[in-house]
Amino acid sequence: MMNEKLLRVGTTYIPVTNVELSSEWYVNKLGAELSYKDEDKVILNFANQSFFLVKSKENQSSNFYNIYGEEHFSITFEVNGLSALKAIHKDFVEKEIKVGEIENRGHTGGNFVFYDLDGNKFDVWSELSPIFKGKYLFSQ
């Protein structure tokens, strides 16, 4: 019997049509760090994870549709608190990123969605995971 557990998500793969344009967008708009690039893919580091932007066919995204026919994101990023959420939302608006309004979804904190150049939809939540907070980040 194995007692090992999956410890973290290390890499997320995001379909893009133009590797060059998308890598610039992620670096300039989201502050990602470029780690590797060729004609088929880019490896970026941000949000304590690796993201592969993979050259894909047209009209693909990481989104899916729920049973109500609403387009759903597959990733939620976390920030540390509501003021951080408001600040990053304002920053994204100023950088002309396609963003939704900050919303209350009936749970702790607030959220908003944003989209990359290929329409990949992402979520941002104001509540940082307590485990992450305790282990990695805030000894301030």
N, C-alpha and C positions, 0 to 999 in steps of 0.2 A: 504493500500500500504506500503510495507516494503522498507525502505531506507538503510538497512544494506548492506554492501558489503563484499565480500570475502577479507580478509586482507592479508593472506600470505599462502604459501604452508608450512604445518607443517611437514608432513611425506611423504617420498617417499619409495616405496617398490621395492626391487631389488631381482629377482630370483637368487638363487645360489644352486649348487649341494652339496657343503660341507660347512656347517655353520662354523665349526671350522677353516678350512684353510682360508676361505674367511674373517672371522672376523680378523684373524691375518694379512692378506694381507691389509685390509682397515686401520687397526691400524698402522701397520709398514710402509706402503707405502704412505698413504694419511694423516696420523696423526689424524685419527678418534679416538674419545673417546668412549670406551666400556661402555654402560649403562646397558645392560641386555643380558643374554645369556641362552638359553636352547637348547635342541636337534633339535628343529624345526625352531628357529629364533634367530636373534641377533639384538639388538637395538644399533645403533651407533649414536653419535652426531658429526657432522662436517659441515662446510659451513653454520652455523646458521640454521641447520635443523636436524630432526631425520631421519635416514635411517634404515629401517627394511630389513635385509638380510633374506629372507624367503626360507627355504629348499624346492626346487622344483624338478620336474622331469628333466631328462637329456635333453640337447639341447633346453633349453628355455633361453630367454634373454629379456631384456626390449627394444631391438631394433625392428625396423620395416623396411619394404622396401617401398621406394617411387615409384612413377609411372615409373621411369626410371630403376627400379630394383636395385637401390643403397641402401645399408644398412644404416639406419639413426639412430642417437642417439635420446633419449627422454629427455635428461637433458643437459643443458649448465651451467657450473660453471663460475663464474666471478672472475677475479682478478683485482687489481687496477693498470692498465697501461701496456704498452708494455714491459717495463723492468721487471715487475713482471711476465708477461707471459713467457718471455725468461728464467728467473731464475727458474720458476717452471717446464718448459719444460726440462731444463738441469738437474734439480733435478730428474725428473721422468725417464729420460734416464739413469742417474747414478744408480737409484734404480731398473733398468731393468724392468720398466713398459713398456708394448707395447704401443708405442706412434706414432702418425703421425707427419709429418713436420708442422712447423708453416706456416700457409697459409693466404693469403689475399683473402677474399671472396667477395670483392667489396663493403664492408661497412666499417665503422669506425673500426680501430683496427685490431688485428690479432686473429687467432684461431688455436687450434690444437685439435686432438681427442686422446683419450687413452682408453684402455680396461682393465677390471678386469680379474680375473682368469676364469670366465665363459663366457667371450666374450661380456659382457655388455659394450656397447660403450658409452663413455661420451665425451662431448665437453668442451673446456675451451676457454673463450673469454677475451680479454684484457680490456674490458670496463665495469666498475662497474656501476650499475644502479644509476643514480643521487639521486633518493629517498633514496636508501639504504645508499649511501655515506653521504648524508645530515643528515639522521635520526640517523644512528647507529655507523658510523665508524670513520670518519676522522676529528678529531679536532686537528690533529698534526700540 
